[in-house]
Amino acid sequence: MRGRALLMACLMLVTAAACGKEAGPSDSLVARAVAFNKLTIGIRFDQPGLSQQTVDGRYVGFDVDVAKYIASELGVDEDHITWHDSRPSSRETDITSGITDLMVATYSITEKRKQAVAFAGPYFDTGQDLLVRLRSTDITGPENLNGRKLCAVGGTTSAEQVRDKFAQAVQLVEYPRYQDCVTALLAGQVDAVTTDDVILAGYVAQNPELLRVVGKPFSKEKYGVGLRKDDIEGRAAVAKAIRKMISSGEWLESLNRNIGPSGYRIPPPPQVTEQ
């Protein structure tokens, strides 16, 4: 019996190394999950409805649920996940340096990023929009922002896209976190905040009497799960887990629970591929 168990263990790690050798940092995500029974997953700690650390230390939101589901499908339960707060400017290096095994952090799939990392997904389709004060009825789209202050998080391209395509005279303001931008918006220090509409919806849910999303997306974004480049086995396993989450109904259930209260219109599930 012991010999059979050892044989099965070797077969499970065959993509990582020869039998008898533990999986190392550069091996497949699947092999590392089996060998170590733990994962470090990059998320954001400050995005209500998507991924947020609560005051009592829990991690909640749609991205968190996606990450937990994938980990479970890889054989790693929630108690063996280490959550890492990945800033937009550090997501690629967090993956390539081995700080994280997976990135589930409103991480848009782009050709530039695919030069450094691999993606499985998308697991959600969204678009860039504007968050404004409820009474700012004169801001109906990015073209209304000339001469106004627009806030975005450093390391993203959201604000530059508004300036380059819609309002060349916009004044750009950067903060480290979206919550800082929202605080500045509520204080009247900026006129709008821009990022993906599903992220903005979470802040509206917290302050529905003060804030609103303009509701005219002007880009298309596809969120993917980032992992190390050339990990073919890992990409396939993650894509399979996302498809299963969608088909099981848990994908929609999580969105309804975490995003639904904001009034955000939940899109249909995306077509999942390996990027």
N, C-alpha and C positions, 0 to 999 in steps of 0.2 A: 504493500500500500504506500509506503514511504517513497519507494522508487517511482511509482506512478505519479505521486504528487509533485516530486521534483521534476519529472518530465513535463508535466503540465505547466509548471512555473517557467521552465525554460522556453516552452513554446510561446507563452504569453510575452516573453521578453525577447523573442528572436529578432525583432527589428531593431532592438537597442544594442545588443551585444551577444557574444557567444555565451552558451549556457554556463552558469556559474559566476558570471560577471554582472555586477549591479548596473542598472541604467545610470548614465551620467547626465550632466547638464545639457549636453548637445544632442541627446537622443530624442526620439519621437515623444511627443506629448503623451501618447497612449502608453508607451513603455515607462515613462517617468511616473505617471499616475498609478500604474500597477505596482511598480517597484517601491515607491515611497508612500503611497496612500495619502498624498497631500498635494495641494495646488496653491500657488499664489496667484491671485487674480486681480488685475488692475481695474478699478472702477473710479467714479468720482464720488466724493463724500458730500457734495453740496448741490445736488440736483433733485429737488422735490419731485416725487412721483417716479423718478428713474433710478437714482442711486443716492442714498442719503444716510449719513450716520446720525442716529437719533441721540437724544441727550442721555439715554441709558445704555448707549454703546452698541445698539443693534444696527444692522444694515438692511435697509428696506428699499423697495422700488422695483420697477419692471426690469431694468438691467440686472439688478441683483438676482431676481427670480430666474432670468435667462442663464446667468452664470451658475447658479445653484443647480439648475436642471442639467446643464452640460456636465458639470462636475459629477453629479449623480450617475449620469450615463457612462462616465469614465470610471465609475467605481469609487469615487471619493465623496464621502458625505459632508454635510454642511460643517460639522465640527472640525473637519480637517482642512478647511479653507482659510488661508491668510489673505485678508483684504488689503490691497495697497492703493493709496490715493494717488492716481496718475493724473498729472496736469496735462493739458493739451500739448504743451511744448515738449513733454518728455515721453510721450507714449511710444514712439519708435524705439528710443534708447532703452526704455523699461523692458521692451520685448527682446531686443537684440543683445542686451547685456545680461539677460537671464534674471533680472529682478522680478519679472512676472512670467508666468507660464501662459496666461491668456489675458487678453485685453477686451473687456466688455464695458466700454466707457463712452457711449454715444460717438463711436469711432467711425467716421464716414469713410467708405471705400473710395480711394482715389488712385489713379495711375502712379502718381508720384510716391505715395506711401507704399504701393506694391513693389517698388524697387528695393525697399528695405525689409518689409515684412509680408507675411501671407495673410489672407483673409478667408474665413468661411462665412457664408451668409448670402445676401443680407438677411437680418432677422427683423428689420423694421425699415419702412420707407417714410421719409419726412421731407421738409423743405424749410428754407430760411425765411424768417418773418421778423416782425418788430413788436416789441413790448413797449407800451406807452402808458401814461397816466390816463385814467378813465375819462377825464374831462378834456383830454387833448384830441378833440374831434377833428382838428385841421390836419392831423397826420394820418393820411389814408394809404401811404405807401412810401417806399424809399426815395422816390423822386421829390417828396416834400421836405427833405432833410437838409437842403442847402442852407448854410448859415446856422445850423443847429448842431448840438453836441450829441454824438452817438457813442454809446459805450459797448465795448466787447471785451472778451477775456484775451489777455496776451497769449500769443502762440497760436491763435486761430486766424483765419482769413476772412471772417464774416464781415467785419467793418470795412476792410479794404475792398471787398466786393461791392458794397454799397457805394463807396466813393468812386470806384473805377467805372461802374456801370450805370449809376443812377444819379448821384449827387456829388459832383466834383468839389463843391464848396463846403461839404460837411466837415465838422470838426471831430476828429476821432479821439476818444478817451479810452484808455486801457486800464483794467484792474486784474488782479490775479484770479479772482473768482466771480462767478455770475452773481452771487449774493451781494458782492460789493457793488456791482453795477446796479442791481435792483435797489439797494439802499440809496445810492446816488440819485436814481430816478425818483424815488419817493421823496427825497429831500430837495428836488428841483435843481440838482446840480448838473444833470444831463437831461436831454429831451426824449431819448429812446434807447432801448437796449436791443441788440440784434444777435440772434443765434437761431438754431432750429426751433420750429414752432412747438414741438412737443416738449422741449426744455422750458420754453417760456410759459407754456400752459401750466406747468407745476407751480410757478410763482403766482400766476393768476389765482390758482386754487387756494393759495395762502392769503391772498389779499384781493378778493373779488370785488370789494367795494372801492378799491383804489386803482386797480390796474386792469388792462385789457390787452389782448393780442389783436393786432390790426386785422389779421385774417386773410391776407393776400400773399401766400408764399411766392417767393421769386427765385427759387432754386429747387433742385431735386437732390436729396441726400439719401444714401443707403447705408444704414449702420451694419457693420460687419464685426465679427469676432476676430481680433488680431492674434496671431501666433507666429512662431519663428518661420522664416522663409525656408522653403524647400521641405517642410515637414508634410509630405503628402499624406501619410497615414493620419496625422493629427487633424489636418484639414477635413479629410473624409469623415473622421469620427465626430468632429464638431458639427459639420453640416448635417450628418445623420441625426444628431441629437436635436438640432433646431427643427428639422422636419418633423420629428416625433413630437416635440413640444407643440408645434402648430396643429398637427393632426389629432392630438389627444384632447385639444380644447384648452389646455393649460395656458397657452400663449394668450388667447383672447381673455381668459379668466383673469390673468395677471394684469393685462391692460385695463380691463374694466374696473378692477380693484384699485389700481395705482394711478391711472390717468383719467378714467371716466368721470370722477367727481369734478374735474375742471371744466367739463363741458366740451372737451376736445373731441373732434370727430375721428374715431379710430379707423385707420385705413384697412383695406383687406390685407391678408398675409402676403408677404413677398414670395417670389420664386427663389428658393435657396440653391446656391451653387457653391462650388469651391473656386476661389479666386487665385 
